[in-house]
Amino acid sequence: MNRLDKVQLFSLLLLSGVWTVLCTAELIGTGEMLGALLACGVQFLLCLPMMRGKVPCSADAFRQHKWLGCVYAAYFLLWGSYGFSQLRDAAPRGLTAEGAAVVLLLLTCMYTSTAGLRAAGRAAPFLVGLLVIAVAVLTLGAWKRIVPDRLYFRTDGIRYGLLSYLAGSGELAAVWVLLGRLKNGAAAVKVYLPARLGLFLLLFCLSITAGGRLTASQKYPFLTLTALAQPFEGQRADALYLLAFVMLFVMHLTLMTGLSGHCLTLLHPAAERWTPLLLPMMLLLSRILPVEGLQLTAAVAMPLLTAGIPLLSGYYYKRRSAA
């Protein structure tokens, strides 16, 4: 895997993170927003040792302890499988009902993953621009439907918001793997965490104030909001929203495939040529394993892979240097 710069790292993390935000299954109330705010603070604490340079490079740790590379590769494989499960459950009917559309998506992901994370990193900032345009159009379309009184303070749902936001942040485990590939990567993480939270809170507020009971009662409320937020009277914005949806999915799968392949390549260089085969494996696992199991595995493993293992590796490295 070639080097990335901090803008590319930020863009890749944001696109992957917003995919899971977009696939939020349900909304409870403002308590969930408070829980997400607390979760962002927890995420910052988890990433703090890496941002302060207190842990060794992941590549060195993987070469010394090969089982670590296998663990991270398996995690990214499972998180990619969860992405396929989200696509199957949350995507518009026309996208998943057409077999050709699914095959085209799979081929697109396979091509982008074959090109490598460096190529994906070059495209990511431009795709973030497309995401910003889509969010701006969505906000403009929802603005005329906003009823501020629908958003009232309630504390129930804080724990649910905290746990669900953390469980949907599997891309954070990629920080340690990618941080050693660039200079000043900590700046990208510092910007990424509030940017993801800000998009979540914006979509949450729009869904409650503009969608009202309709988005509150529907599964995947953010996607329901896109059907309601039409800024132009003579032209619907569905094509733009669908393009953003597909783009986020492709970049999410590209990042997970590239990371899993990178971890395996560090263990054995010949594994690089087999990276595209990870995508069919993700698709197969998404069909075999239950969605709840994939999400629970990711939620439990994310703090361990983001902070636990890097800190233990740093402790081991210091002890070995002292000896």
ZAPA-721075 format. One record per residue (C-alpha): residue in three letters; x, z, y. Coordinates in nm, 4 decimals. Layout:
N
<rec r="ALA" px="X" pz="Z" py="Y"/>
...
***
This chain:
323
<rec r="MET" px="0.0000" pz="0.0000" py="0.0000"/>
<rec r="ASN" px="0.1451" pz="-0.1065" py="0.3361"/>
<rec r="ARG" px="0.1469" pz="0.1168" py="0.6384"/>
<rec r="LEU" px="-0.1548" pz="0.1772" py="0.8590"/>
<rec r="ASP" px="-0.1583" pz="0.2795" py="1.2230"/>
<rec r="LYS" px="-0.3652" pz="0.5676" py="1.3574"/>
<rec r="VAL" px="-0.6409" pz="0.3400" py="1.4938"/>
<rec r="GLN" px="-0.6810" pz="0.1757" py="1.1532"/>
<rec r="LEU" px="-0.6877" pz="0.5133" py="0.9777"/>
<rec r="PHE" px="-0.9549" pz="0.6381" py="1.2176"/>
<rec r="SER" px="-1.1602" pz="0.3207" py="1.1689"/>
<rec r="LEU" px="-1.1420" pz="0.3302" py="0.7886"/>
<rec r="LEU" px="-1.2415" pz="0.6968" py="0.7747"/>
<rec r="LEU" px="-1.5254" pz="0.6467" py="1.0234"/>
<rec r="LEU" px="-1.6738" pz="0.3447" py="0.8459"/>
<rec r="SER" px="-1.6622" pz="0.5246" py="0.5115"/>
<rec r="GLY" px="-1.8035" pz="0.8458" py="0.6595"/>
<rec r="VAL" px="-2.0882" pz="0.6739" py="0.8445"/>
<rec r="TRP" px="-2.1943" pz="0.5062" py="0.5186"/>
<rec r="THR" px="-2.2701" pz="0.8466" py="0.3660"/>
<rec r="VAL" px="-2.4349" pz="0.9611" py="0.6913"/>
<rec r="LEU" px="-2.6610" pz="0.6554" py="0.6856"/>
<rec r="CYS" px="-2.7635" pz="0.7399" py="0.3282"/>
<rec r="THR" px="-2.8758" pz="1.0943" py="0.4158"/>
<rec r="ALA" px="-3.1769" pz="1.1501" py="0.1907"/>
<rec r="GLU" px="-3.3897" pz="1.3785" py="0.4077"/>
<rec r="LEU" px="-3.4100" pz="1.5698" py="0.7339"/>
<rec r="ILE" px="-3.5241" pz="1.9318" py="0.7693"/>
<rec r="GLY" px="-3.4922" pz="2.0281" py="1.1353"/>
<rec r="THR" px="-3.2555" pz="2.1440" py="1.4050"/>
<rec r="GLY" px="-3.1158" pz="2.4031" py="1.1661"/>
<rec r="GLU" px="-2.9630" pz="2.1145" py="0.9745"/>
<rec r="MET" px="-2.7897" pz="1.9999" py="1.2928"/>
<rec r="LEU" px="-2.6414" pz="2.3478" py="1.3374"/>
<rec r="GLY" px="-2.5272" pz="2.3406" py="0.9748"/>
<rec r="ALA" px="-2.3563" pz="2.0049" py="1.0313"/>
<rec r="LEU" px="-2.1812" pz="2.1491" py="1.3383"/>
<rec r="LEU" px="-2.0517" pz="2.4398" py="1.1301"/>
<rec r="ALA" px="-1.9471" pz="2.1996" py="0.8551"/>
<rec r="CYS" px="-1.7419" pz="1.9994" py="1.1044"/>
<rec r="GLY" px="-1.5589" pz="2.3193" py="1.1951"/>
<rec r="VAL" px="-1.4913" pz="2.3859" py="0.8275"/>
<rec r="GLN" px="-1.3594" pz="2.0316" py="0.7883"/>
<rec r="PHE" px="-1.1234" pz="2.0818" py="1.0814"/>
<rec r="LEU" px="-0.9875" pz="2.3989" py="0.9199"/>
<rec r="LEU" px="-0.9428" pz="2.2159" py="0.5884"/>
<rec r="CYS" px="-0.7444" pz="1.9382" py="0.7572"/>
<rec r="LEU" px="-0.5449" pz="2.1691" py="0.9846"/>
<rec r="PRO" px="-0.2478" pz="2.2217" py="0.7457"/>
<rec r="MET" px="-0.2069" pz="1.8447" py="0.7080"/>
<rec r="MET" px="-0.2417" pz="1.7801" py="1.0815"/>
<rec r="ARG" px="0.0266" pz="2.0400" py="1.1541"/>
<rec r="GLY" px="0.2646" pz="1.8911" py="0.8992"/>
<rec r="LYS" px="0.2617" pz="2.1955" py="0.6713"/>
<rec r="VAL" px="0.2298" pz="1.9958" py="0.3492"/>
<rec r="PRO" px="0.4672" pz="1.7483" py="0.1802"/>
<rec r="CYS" px="0.4017" pz="1.3761" py="0.1510"/>
<rec r="SER" px="0.1442" pz="1.2974" py="-0.1168"/>
<rec r="ALA" px="0.3619" pz="1.0220" py="-0.2667"/>
<rec r="ASP" px="0.6415" pz="1.2718" py="-0.3377"/>
<rec r="ALA" px="0.3950" pz="1.5175" py="-0.4931"/>
<rec r="PHE" px="0.2434" pz="1.2453" py="-0.7151"/>
<rec r="ARG" px="0.5842" pz="1.1360" py="-0.8414"/>
<rec r="GLN" px="0.6802" pz="1.4938" py="-0.9285"/>
<rec r="HIS" px="0.3425" pz="1.5866" py="-1.0786"/>
<rec r="LYS" px="0.1820" pz="1.2763" py="-1.2281"/>
<rec r="TRP" px="-0.1380" pz="1.4589" py="-1.3148"/>
<rec r="LEU" px="-0.2068" pz="1.4946" py="-0.9418"/>
<rec r="GLY" px="-0.2175" pz="1.1178" py="-0.9012"/>
<rec r="CYS" px="-0.4601" pz="1.0939" py="-1.1937"/>
<rec r="VAL" px="-0.6854" pz="1.3612" py="-1.0402"/>
<rec r="TYR" px="-0.7030" pz="1.1892" py="-0.7017"/>
<rec r="ALA" px="-0.7513" pz="0.8457" py="-0.8599"/>
<rec r="ALA" px="-1.0405" pz="0.9816" py="-1.0696"/>
<rec r="TYR" px="-1.1953" pz="1.1479" py="-0.7641"/>
<rec r="PHE" px="-1.1928" pz="0.8285" py="-0.5576"/>
<rec r="LEU" px="-1.3329" pz="0.6437" py="-0.8589"/>
<rec r="LEU" px="-1.6234" pz="0.8902" py="-0.8791"/>
<rec r="TRP" px="-1.6829" pz="0.8828" py="-0.5025"/>
<rec r="GLY" px="-1.6989" pz="0.5040" py="-0.5179"/>
<rec r="SER" px="-1.9473" pz="0.5330" py="-0.8044"/>
<rec r="TYR" px="-2.1596" pz="0.7599" py="-0.5857"/>
<rec r="GLY" px="-2.1515" pz="0.4854" py="-0.3224"/>
<rec r="PHE" px="-2.3016" pz="0.2410" py="-0.5734"/>
<rec r="SER" px="-2.5716" pz="0.4968" py="-0.6549"/>
<rec r="GLN" px="-2.6499" pz="0.5332" py="-0.2843"/>
<rec r="LEU" px="-2.6749" pz="0.1556" py="-0.2508"/>
<rec r="ARG" px="-2.9185" pz="0.1352" py="-0.5398"/>
<rec r="ASP" px="-3.1426" pz="0.4107" py="-0.4002"/>
<rec r="ALA" px="-3.1204" pz="0.3546" py="-0.0242"/>
<rec r="ALA" px="-3.0788" pz="-0.0220" py="0.0212"/>
<rec r="PRO" px="-3.3684" pz="-0.2407" py="0.1355"/>
<rec r="ARG" px="-3.5659" pz="-0.3765" py="-0.1599"/>
<rec r="GLY" px="-3.4658" pz="-0.7361" py="-0.1007"/>
<rec r="LEU" px="-3.0980" pz="-0.6482" py="-0.1203"/>
<rec r="THR" px="-3.1022" pz="-0.4696" py="-0.4556"/>
<rec r="ALA" px="-3.3870" pz="-0.6646" py="-0.6144"/>
<rec r="GLU" px="-3.1948" pz="-0.9902" py="-0.5954"/>
<rec r="GLY" px="-2.9282" pz="-0.9977" py="-0.8649"/>
<rec r="ALA" px="-2.7367" pz="-1.2620" py="-0.6723"/>
<rec r="ALA" px="-2.7121" pz="-1.0310" py="-0.3704"/>
<rec r="VAL" px="-2.5631" pz="-0.7525" py="-0.5822"/>
<rec r="VAL" px="-2.3143" pz="-0.9928" py="-0.7421"/>
<rec r="LEU" px="-2.2175" pz="-1.1247" py="-0.3983"/>
<rec r="LEU" px="-2.1614" pz="-0.7708" py="-0.2723"/>
<rec r="LEU" px="-1.9490" pz="-0.6901" py="-0.5763"/>
<rec r="LEU" px="-1.7404" pz="-1.0067" py="-0.5314"/>
<rec r="THR" px="-1.6939" pz="-0.9293" py="-0.1617"/>
<rec r="CYS" px="-1.5751" pz="-0.5762" py="-0.2412"/>
<rec r="MET" px="-1.3454" pz="-0.7126" py="-0.5112"/>
<rec r="TYR" px="-1.1914" pz="-0.9604" py="-0.2659"/>
<rec r="THR" px="-1.1377" pz="-0.7005" py="0.0070"/>
<rec r="SER" px="-0.9898" pz="-0.4508" py="-0.2375"/>
<rec r="THR" px="-0.7539" pz="-0.7177" py="-0.3755"/>
<rec r="ALA" px="-0.6337" pz="-0.7937" py="-0.0225"/>
<rec r="GLY" px="-0.5254" pz="-0.4298" py="0.0072"/>
<rec r="LEU" px="-0.5847" pz="-0.1443" py="0.2473"/>
<rec r="ARG" px="-0.3553" pz="-0.2998" py="0.5074"/>
<rec r="ALA" px="-0.5886" pz="-0.6013" py="0.5367"/>
<rec r="ALA" px="-0.8915" pz="-0.3718" py="0.5430"/>
<rec r="GLY" px="-0.7212" pz="-0.1633" py="0.8105"/>
<rec r="ARG" px="-0.6700" pz="-0.4687" py="1.0321"/>
<rec r="ALA" px="-1.0399" pz="-0.5579" py="1.0075"/>
<rec r="ALA" px="-1.1690" pz="-0.2011" py="1.0419"/>
<rec r="PRO" px="-1.1379" pz="-0.1643" py="1.4256"/>
<rec r="PHE" px="-1.3406" pz="-0.4825" py="1.4792"/>
<rec r="LEU" px="-1.6054" pz="-0.3586" py="1.2359"/>
<rec r="VAL" px="-1.6215" pz="-0.0287" py="1.4244"/>
<rec r="GLY" px="-1.7036" pz="-0.2419" py="1.7294"/>
<rec r="LEU" px="-1.9896" pz="-0.4010" py="1.5334"/>
<rec r="LEU" px="-2.1063" pz="-0.0531" py="1.4332"/>
<rec r="VAL" px="-2.1080" pz="0.0584" py="1.7979"/>
<rec r="ILE" px="-2.3154" pz="-0.2475" py="1.8930"/>
<rec r="ALA" px="-2.5643" pz="-0.1769" py="1.6121"/>
<rec r="VAL" px="-2.5963" pz="0.1892" py="1.7184"/>
<rec r="ALA" px="-2.6434" pz="0.0834" py="2.0823"/>
<rec r="VAL" px="-2.9206" pz="-0.1625" py="1.9844"/>
<rec r="LEU" px="-3.0787" pz="0.1057" py="1.7663"/>
<rec r="THR" px="-3.0728" pz="0.3573" py="2.0524"/>
<rec r="LEU" px="-3.2202" pz="0.1012" py="2.2915"/>
<rec r="GLY" px="-3.4968" pz="0.0170" py="2.0469"/>
<rec r="ALA" px="-3.5807" pz="0.3803" py="1.9764"/>
<rec r="TRP" px="-3.5687" pz="0.4865" py="2.3414"/>
<rec r="LYS" px="-3.9245" pz="0.3778" py="2.4263"/>
<rec r="ARG" px="-4.0627" pz="0.5751" py="2.1299"/>
<rec r="ILE" px="-3.8882" pz="0.9040" py="2.2095"/>
<rec r="VAL" px="-4.1064" pz="1.2129" py="2.2488"/>
<rec r="PRO" px="-3.8688" pz="1.5007" py="2.3418"/>
<rec r="ASP" px="-4.1209" pz="1.7712" py="2.2421"/>
<rec r="ARG" px="-4.0759" pz="1.6744" py="1.8765"/>
<rec r="LEU" px="-3.7273" pz="1.8262" py="1.8810"/>
<rec r="TYR" px="-3.7742" pz="2.2019" py="1.8909"/>
<rec r="PHE" px="-3.5332" pz="2.4767" py="1.7898"/>
<rec r="ARG" px="-3.5604" pz="2.6204" py="1.4391"/>
<rec r="THR" px="-3.2981" pz="2.7996" py="1.2325"/>
<rec r="ASP" px="-3.4132" pz="2.7222" py="0.8799"/>
<rec r="GLY" px="-3.2033" pz="2.4598" py="0.7072"/>
<rec r="ILE" px="-2.8626" pz="2.5749" py="0.8343"/>
<rec r="ARG" px="-2.7241" pz="2.6335" py="0.4853"/>
<rec r="TYR" px="-2.8664" pz="2.3045" py="0.3598"/>
<rec r="GLY" px="-2.7152" pz="2.1192" py="0.6566"/>
<rec r="LEU" px="-2.3777" pz="2.2849" py="0.6032"/>
<rec r="LEU" px="-2.3594" pz="2.2070" py="0.2323"/>
<rec r="SER" px="-2.5031" pz="1.8552" py="0.2515"/>
<rec r="TYR" px="-2.2713" pz="1.7545" py="0.5361"/>
<rec r="LEU" px="-1.9694" pz="1.8863" py="0.3461"/>
<rec r="ALA" px="-2.0874" pz="1.7206" py="0.0244"/>
<rec r="GLY" px="-2.1125" pz="1.3884" py="0.2056"/>
<rec r="SER" px="-1.7544" pz="1.3998" py="0.3344"/>
<rec r="GLY" px="-1.5639" pz="1.2798" py="0.0304"/>
<rec r="GLU" px="-1.3489" pz="1.0511" py="0.2439"/>
<rec r="LEU" px="-1.1642" pz="1.3579" py="0.3757"/>
<rec r="ALA" px="-0.9765" pz="1.3788" py="0.0463"/>
<rec r="ALA" px="-0.8163" pz="1.0504" py="0.1502"/>
<rec r="VAL" px="-0.6462" pz="1.2099" py="0.4510"/>
<rec r="TRP" px="-0.3581" pz="1.3592" py="0.2536"/>
<rec r="VAL" px="-0.3051" pz="1.0341" py="0.0625"/>
<rec r="LEU" px="-0.3023" pz="0.8239" py="0.3809"/>
<rec r="LEU" px="-0.1403" pz="1.0642" py="0.6258"/>
<rec r="GLY" px="0.2089" pz="1.0032" py="0.4951"/>
<rec r="ARG" px="0.1737" pz="0.6305" py="0.5588"/>
<rec r="LEU" px="0.1799" pz="0.6459" py="0.9385"/>
<rec r="LYS" px="0.3122" pz="0.8327" py="1.2368"/>
<rec r="ASN" px="0.0865" pz="1.0673" py="1.4326"/>
<rec r="GLY" px="-0.1972" pz="1.0320" py="1.1855"/>
<rec r="ALA" px="-0.3212" pz="1.3750" py="1.2902"/>
<rec r="ALA" px="-0.4554" pz="1.2205" py="1.6119"/>
<rec r="ALA" px="-0.6787" pz="0.9891" py="1.4069"/>
<rec r="VAL" px="-0.8248" pz="1.2839" py="1.2140"/>
<rec r="LYS" px="-0.8875" pz="1.4826" py="1.5330"/>
<rec r="VAL" px="-1.0903" pz="1.1948" py="1.6769"/>
<rec r="TYR" px="-1.2620" pz="1.1060" py="1.3507"/>
<rec r="LEU" px="-1.4208" pz="1.4470" py="1.2871"/>
<rec r="PRO" px="-1.6147" pz="1.4700" py="1.6184"/>
<rec r="ALA" px="-1.6952" pz="1.0960" py="1.6117"/>
<rec r="ARG" px="-1.8639" pz="1.1216" py="1.2713"/>
<rec r="LEU" px="-2.0490" pz="1.4369" py="1.3760"/>
<rec r="GLY" px="-2.1584" pz="1.2741" py="1.7022"/>
<rec r="LEU" px="-2.3056" pz="0.9730" py="1.5209"/>
<rec r="PHE" px="-2.4848" pz="1.2032" py="1.2773"/>
<rec r="LEU" px="-2.6370" pz="1.4117" py="1.5584"/>
<rec r="LEU" px="-2.7372" pz="1.1006" py="1.7539"/>
<rec r="LEU" px="-2.9127" pz="0.9442" py="1.4551"/>
<rec r="PHE" px="-3.0711" pz="1.2793" py="1.3718"/>
<rec r="CYS" px="-3.2115" pz="1.3238" py="1.7229"/>
<rec r="LEU" px="-3.3410" pz="0.9655" py="1.7339"/>
<rec r="SER" px="-3.5046" pz="1.0010" py="1.3936"/>
<rec r="ILE" px="-3.6884" pz="1.3177" py="1.4936"/>
<rec r="THR" px="-3.7841" pz="1.2285" py="1.8513"/>
<rec r="ALA" px="-3.8582" pz="0.8574" py="1.7992"/>
<rec r="GLY" px="-3.9747" pz="0.8517" py="1.4379"/>
<rec r="GLY" px="-4.1688" pz="1.1761" py="1.4323"/>
<rec r="ARG" px="-4.3596" pz="1.2482" py="1.1135"/>
<rec r="LEU" px="-4.2895" pz="0.9038" py="0.9723"/>
<rec r="THR" px="-3.9136" pz="0.9517" py="0.9435"/>
<rec r="ALA" px="-3.9557" pz="1.3204" py="0.8523"/>
<rec r="SER" px="-4.1756" pz="1.2312" py="0.5544"/>
<rec r="GLN" px="-3.9789" pz="0.9283" py="0.4347"/>
<rec r="LYS" px="-3.6706" pz="0.9348" py="0.2168"/>
<rec r="TYR" px="-3.3586" pz="0.8038" py="0.3917"/>
<rec r="PRO" px="-3.4939" pz="0.8614" py="0.7448"/>
<rec r="PHE" px="-3.2080" pz="0.6856" py="0.9232"/>
<rec r="LEU" px="-3.2974" pz="0.3618" py="0.7446"/>
<rec r="THR" px="-3.6640" pz="0.4136" py="0.8308"/>
<rec r="LEU" px="-3.5575" pz="0.4474" py="1.1933"/>
<rec r="THR" px="-3.4028" pz="0.0987" py="1.1862"/>
<rec r="ALA" px="-3.7428" pz="-0.0457" py="1.0929"/>
<rec r="LEU" px="-3.9022" pz="0.1272" py="1.3931"/>
<rec r="ALA" px="-3.6306" pz="0.0665" py="1.6534"/>
<rec r="GLN" px="-3.6830" pz="-0.2930" py="1.7659"/>
<rec r="PRO" px="-3.5540" pz="-0.3393" py="2.1238"/>
<rec r="PHE" px="-3.6637" pz="-0.7005" py="2.1704"/>
<rec r="GLU" px="-4.0303" pz="-0.7974" py="2.1735"/>
<rec r="GLY" px="-3.9835" pz="-1.1530" py="2.0508"/>
<rec r="GLN" px="-3.6925" pz="-1.0931" py="1.8128"/>
<rec r="ARG" px="-3.6401" pz="-0.8193" py="1.5538"/>
<rec r="ALA" px="-3.2953" pz="-0.6646" py="1.5072"/>
<rec r="ASP" px="-3.3257" pz="-0.6299" py="1.1279"/>
<rec r="ALA" px="-3.0485" pz="-0.8834" py="1.0653"/>
<rec r="LEU" px="-2.8032" pz="-0.6806" py="1.2751"/>
<rec r="TYR" px="-2.8971" pz="-0.3579" py="1.0979"/>
<rec r="LEU" px="-2.8649" pz="-0.5212" py="0.7561"/>
<rec r="LEU" px="-2.5259" pz="-0.6642" py="0.8500"/>
<rec r="ALA" px="-2.4069" pz="-0.3183" py="0.9585"/>
<rec r="PHE" px="-2.5443" pz="-0.1643" py="0.6380"/>
<rec r="VAL" px="-2.3630" pz="-0.4143" py="0.4148"/>
<rec r="MET" px="-2.0445" pz="-0.3893" py="0.6203"/>
<rec r="LEU" px="-2.0358" pz="-0.0096" py="0.5866"/>
<rec r="PHE" px="-2.0888" pz="-0.0307" py="0.2113"/>
<rec r="VAL" px="-1.8141" pz="-0.2905" py="0.1647"/>
<rec r="MET" px="-1.5617" pz="-0.0914" py="0.3688"/>
<rec r="HIS" px="-1.6538" pz="0.2317" py="0.1905"/>
<rec r="LEU" px="-1.5985" pz="0.0731" py="-0.1514"/>
<rec r="THR" px="-1.2823" pz="-0.1029" py="-0.0322"/>
<rec r="LEU" px="-1.1336" pz="0.2270" py="0.0845"/>
<rec r="MET" px="-1.2213" pz="0.4103" py="-0.2375"/>
<rec r="THR" px="-1.0908" pz="0.1267" py="-0.4576"/>
<rec r="GLY" px="-0.7725" pz="0.0915" py="-0.2548"/>
<rec r="LEU" px="-0.7052" pz="0.4656" py="-0.2645"/>
<rec r="SER" px="-0.7675" pz="0.4921" py="-0.6372"/>
<rec r="GLY" px="-0.5438" pz="0.1911" py="-0.7019"/>
<rec r="HIS" px="-0.2738" pz="0.3314" py="-0.4734"/>
<rec r="CYS" px="-0.2683" pz="0.6627" py="-0.6615"/>
<rec r="LEU" px="-0.2338" pz="0.4803" py="-0.9932"/>
<rec r="THR" px="0.0354" pz="0.2480" py="-0.8542"/>
<rec r="LEU" px="0.2459" pz="0.5485" py="-0.7551"/>
<rec r="LEU" px="0.2327" pz="0.6567" py="-1.1197"/>
<rec r="HIS" px="0.3071" pz="0.3101" py="-1.2596"/>
<rec r="PRO" px="0.3810" pz="0.0028" py="-1.0413"/>
<rec r="ALA" px="0.2174" pz="-0.2339" py="-1.2910"/>
<rec r="ALA" px="-0.1205" pz="-0.0680" py="-1.2262"/>
<rec r="GLU" px="-0.1525" pz="-0.2540" py="-0.8946"/>
<rec r="ARG" px="-0.2643" pz="-0.5753" py="-1.0631"/>
<rec r="TRP" px="-0.5544" pz="-0.3932" py="-1.2300"/>
<rec r="THR" px="-0.6969" pz="-0.2512" py="-0.9065"/>
<rec r="PRO" px="-0.9913" pz="-0.4999" py="-0.8866"/>
<rec r="LEU" px="-1.1121" pz="-0.3749" py="-1.2269"/>
<rec r="LEU" px="-1.1843" pz="-0.0365" py="-1.0710"/>
<rec r="LEU" px="-1.4952" pz="-0.1785" py="-0.9026"/>
<rec r="PRO" px="-1.6741" pz="-0.2694" py="-1.2279"/>
<rec r="MET" px="-1.5778" pz="0.0760" py="-1.3559"/>
<rec r="MET" px="-1.7407" pz="0.2342" py="-1.0497"/>
<rec r="LEU" px="-2.0546" pz="0.0283" py="-1.1042"/>
<rec r="LEU" px="-2.0653" pz="0.1271" py="-1.4726"/>
<rec r="LEU" px="-2.0177" pz="0.4965" py="-1.3940"/>
<rec r="SER" px="-2.2950" pz="0.4827" py="-1.1341"/>
<rec r="ARG" px="-2.5278" pz="0.3597" py="-1.4090"/>
<rec r="ILE" px="-2.4174" pz="0.6195" py="-1.6645"/>
<rec r="LEU" px="-2.3696" pz="0.9356" py="-1.4593"/>
<rec r="PRO" px="-2.6581" pz="1.1032" py="-1.2716"/>
<rec r="VAL" px="-2.6503" pz="1.0889" py="-0.8918"/>
<rec r="GLU" px="-2.6747" pz="1.4685" py="-0.8662"/>
<rec r="GLY" px="-2.3737" pz="1.5060" py="-1.0947"/>
<rec r="LEU" px="-2.1632" pz="1.2670" py="-0.8874"/>
<rec r="GLN" px="-2.2585" pz="1.4416" py="-0.5639"/>
<rec r="LEU" px="-2.1954" pz="1.7898" py="-0.7055"/>
<rec r="THR" px="-1.8546" pz="1.6853" py="-0.8407"/>
<rec r="ALA" px="-1.7597" pz="1.5439" py="-0.5015"/>
<rec r="ALA" px="-1.8824" pz="1.8525" py="-0.3165"/>
<rec r="VAL" px="-1.6841" pz="2.0909" py="-0.5379"/>
<rec r="ALA" px="-1.3671" pz="1.8821" py="-0.5492"/>
<rec r="MET" px="-1.3480" pz="1.7802" py="-0.1802"/>
<rec r="PRO" px="-1.2210" pz="2.1156" py="-0.0382"/>
<rec r="LEU" px="-0.9773" pz="2.1498" py="-0.3269"/>
<rec r="LEU" px="-0.8325" pz="1.7997" py="-0.2809"/>
<rec r="THR" px="-0.8356" pz="1.8172" py="0.0986"/>
<rec r="ALA" px="-0.6695" pz="2.1562" py="0.1452"/>
<rec r="GLY" px="-0.6121" pz="2.3400" py="-0.1839"/>
<rec r="ILE" px="-0.3773" pz="2.1023" py="-0.3649"/>
<rec r="PRO" px="-0.1834" pz="1.9969" py="-0.0497"/>
<rec r="LEU" px="-0.1204" pz="2.3633" py="0.0359"/>
<rec r="LEU" px="-0.0121" pz="2.4439" py="-0.3197"/>
<rec r="SER" px="0.2205" pz="2.1436" py="-0.3129"/>
<rec r="GLY" px="0.3687" pz="2.2678" py="0.0131"/>
<rec r="TYR" px="0.4181" pz="2.6148" py="-0.1317"/>
<rec r="TYR" px="0.5881" pz="2.4709" py="-0.4401"/>
<rec r="TYR" px="0.8083" pz="2.2500" py="-0.2237"/>
<rec r="LYS" px="0.9223" pz="2.5478" py="-0.0116"/>
<rec r="ARG" px="1.0016" pz="2.7568" py="-0.3186"/>
<rec r="ARG" px="1.2029" pz="2.4742" py="-0.4709"/>
<rec r="SER" px="1.3933" pz="2.4203" py="-0.1447"/>
<rec r="ALA" px="1.4681" pz="2.7924" py="-0.1154"/>
<rec r="ALA" px="1.6008" pz="2.7983" py="-0.4705"/>
***
